[in-house]
Amino acid sequence: MFAAHDFYENDHAQFWIKEGILFFKYKSKTFIDLKVAQLVVTARIHFQRERTFPVLCDIRGVVGTDKAGRDFLAQAGSLLTHAVALVANEKVLLTISTFYLQVSKPSVPTQIFTTEAAALNYLKDFIEEK
């Protein structure tokens, strides 16, 4: 069982679990290529200890992506997730996120939000009762 204070951080992201939701935040100035995508997904899966969660993914620190990184995240990045809420607040990130949803087609329900509150509201229906 995870406590609200469980936290993990690497060079690219931070993540923690609170009230049945995995919070995932990319660090400032992160460029997501295949290597970065593989590193963050591997770390997230290890952190989750084989449990599945809805994920709030804060991409406001992302400055760009490449196709290989997007494709990896769209498929393997969805492992052990019920749903993903992407939080973006800048026009460029909204454009990248929309492109990601339309072209890469993630394998779990995924939506884009401009506020964390709206993202959490979306994810509440995906929280598993204990």
KALIN-V394542 format. One record per helix or strand of 3 or more residues. SS is the DSSP state (a for helix, b for strand). FROM is the first residue (numbers start at 1). TO is the last residue. If there is no record, write none. Layout:
# KALIN-V394542
ss=SS from=FROM to=TO
ss=SS from=FROM to=TO
This chain:
# KALIN-V394542
ss=b from=7 to=9
ss=b from=13 to=18
ss=b from=21 to=26
ss=b from=30 to=32
ss=a from=34 to=48
ss=b from=53 to=58
ss=b from=62 to=65
ss=a from=67 to=78
ss=b from=81 to=87
ss=a from=91 to=104
ss=b from=109 to=113
ss=a from=116 to=126
